[in-house]
Amino acid sequence: MLVLATAGFYFLELRHNPDKTLFDALWWAMVTLTTVGYGDIVPGTVAGRLIGMVIMVAGIGVMAALSANLASVLIERKNRKSQGLLPVKTAGHSLVLGFNAQAPELLRALIASAPAGITPAVVLVATITPEAFAELSADIGQGERLAFCRGNPANELTLGRASPATARAAYILSQDGLTREDADQQSLLAALTVKSLAPKLRLYAEAMLESNRKHLSRAGVDVTLIPGELAGRALGAMGEHPALWHFLEHLLGHPGERPMHARNLTAEEKGLPWSQLVGRALAAGGGELPVAVFRLPRDIAIKDLLDVDAALDSFILEMLTAYGQDGRIASQGPSVVVNPGDGVALTGFDGLIALRMGGEARGHDAPAAAPASAPQPGAGGRS
């Protein structure tokens, strides 16, 4: 319509006017079609005015249809987003796969610990209704930092909308309303789906049955937690002394307030004995007390076990490379050594776990305890 109006107005009105060009005709057609009507160019012939009348009448309908379609697209997109049907474009976020009674607290903790620049910081992938998610989002109070993808997290298309390849970690929750065996089966399928889309993503999961822990580990889960396992250990510690529970509660902290933190060991720190490392931290007054060291998980490859100078070993490595194999044969899981003592060299560890000094547990008054001698930095203990 714009092209026809431009051509018709030019040949009927402007072609005999040396001061006017085809662009002037296009300008008039655009102004008239959008019903703006500046009046800087007006038709002088009957034929030109008839074209103008047609364009003006048609312009009302065209602009109304365009506005309606644009509003419809925006509303439809907003509805699909609220229903969890749109892809979530983000990076450095955490994935929560599944939903149960522990999900709200986990979401709060992950959002509180996420860097401020990541939005959304957490993506929930679950089969809950959009209404339930809206209520959950309002309860947490972090609507912009929490996104939603509705569907089964074990489905590749559903999980793919949550950008697993750019996530930093994924947490698989046992689904409510299922038997313990079926819930673990769903968690196993979700783990396999995650690893198929993001093989290097750190993966944590719940298992309802202890016997299924090994299956989840084989599926690529880094850490598997049995519900009630930590509670049982905490109750056992209370049997020794009630103050131990308050200590554990303080270590866990609150969302956004972690009394303990982990960081990488520097090259200089790896060369120090443990007692000197602890002494330096106390003398520096930096507010941290080292309590443990850790190793990060590693993949064990065949090349780490073979001698590249040997002819047979070199041939094996060449064959693996020719067939596109990376030669990984196992994984060495993470390990933590608490208060390792001076007899353990720190060169083989990657990081340090420390307590922030000066904090006190909130909201509880721990019962008085009998004096006890504090463990010395060089005492040593493993976990």
Number of C-alpha atoms within 10 A of each C-alpha: 12 16 12 13 21 20 17 17 25 23 13 17 20 20 14 11 9 7 8 14 14 15 11 16 23 19 16 24 29 19 19 25 25 17 16 11 15 10 10 8 14 14 17 11 12 11 14 19 16 12 19 20 14 13 23 20 13 16 22 14 13 16 14 12 12 11 12 11 12 12 12 12 12 11 12 12 14 13 14 14 18 19 18 26 16 18 18 18 11 17 18 20 26 26 26 25 28 25 18 13 11 11 19 14 11 15 23 19 15 19 24 17 13 18 12 11 9 14 20 23 26 28 27 27 25 24 17 19 13 18 11 10 22 15 11 17 19 11 12 15 12 17 14 11 19 23 23 28 28 24 20 18 27 21 13 15 13 20 25 18 19 30 21 25 18 15 21 15 18 23 23 26 27 28 22 12 9 11 11 15 14 14 19 24 18 21 26 27 15 25 26 20 20 29 18 12 15 16 14 14 19 18 23 20 25 23 25 23 14 13 10 17 21 12 15 26 17 12 18 20 25 16 16 20 16 16 15 10 10 11 11 11 12 17 14 14 15 14 12 10 13 17 17 17 19 20 14 13 15 19 17 13 15 14 15 13 13 14 19 18 13 14 12 14 18 12 11 9 17 17 13 16 18 27 17 15 20 20 13 16 15 15 10 10 10 11 14 19 19 24 17 22 24 21 17 12 13 11 13 14 14 17 17 11 9 14 13 14 8 9 9 12 15 14 12 16 18 13 11 14 12 9 8 9 11 12 16 12 10 11 12 11 12 12 13 17 19 16 23 23 21 17 11 14 14 23 15 11 17 17 20 22 20 20 18 15 14 8 10 11 15 11 6 10 9 13 10 8 9 6 6 6 6 6 9 10 18 17 13 17 11 11 9
